[in-house]
Amino acid sequence: MLMYILVIHLKDYTTSFSLPQPSVYALYSPMASRYIREFLALEAFKNTGRDVSDILPRLVKLLCCLQVTKTHLFTVTLSYGPSMLPTLGLAGNLCLAERISTQFDKLGVGDIVLVQSPEVPWKFMTKRLIAMEGQSVTYVVDPKNSDKSETIVVPKGHVWIEGDNIYESNDSRKFGPVPYGLLQGRVFWRIWPPKDFGSLVQNKGKDSIS
């Protein structure tokens, strides 16, 4: 709102208002400045509100899509430590795992799998699938200290998993067969480090099925 103070000149003792004449001056009021700032701030707030109302539904849809993808299609996993040497490096490998194979029972012996630990539920491991239910597997009990081996038949609804580095791996040789429901996906592609970028499907590992 602009406020004007009209300067009135007396001519021939008659009061007159003549806006176009040079004798009329407009003085900008500080109060007008405050009103303008408040008005602009209000308009900016309204625009921001409209922008948020437009973006928010799209953001919710994006988050839902990401959650569905992570839960049912693909997930990214970080594998580190010595248990999967030499297939996966000691310092850490960023890999892609697909969940479709686990949901439709399409996993096979030799696949690298993402497994929820049967000992620590919040922990996930990357291991090699060695045997499926009904198959027998012969394994070395303590390869660091002896060559003693045992044979076991994997019970129904379970699988047998091991690390490629049997000397430094916490796997089925310690905690036994793992329920199939703990398998979270098939690790099939390495993303990092860049020099090792590529498929992991061809690395089928050793044949431990008898």
Salt bridges, closest charged atoms under 4 A:
GLU38 OE2 - ARG34 NH1 3.09
GLU43 OE2 - LYS46 NZ 3.91
GLU98 OE2 - ARG186 NE 2.74
ASP111 OD1 - LYS204 NZ 2.85
GLU162 OE1 - LYS206 NZ 3.38
ASP164 OD2 - ARG128 NH2 2.66
GLU168 OE2 - LYS144 NZ 2.93
ASP171 OD1 - ARG173 NE 2.94
ASP196 OD2 - LYS195 NZ 3.12
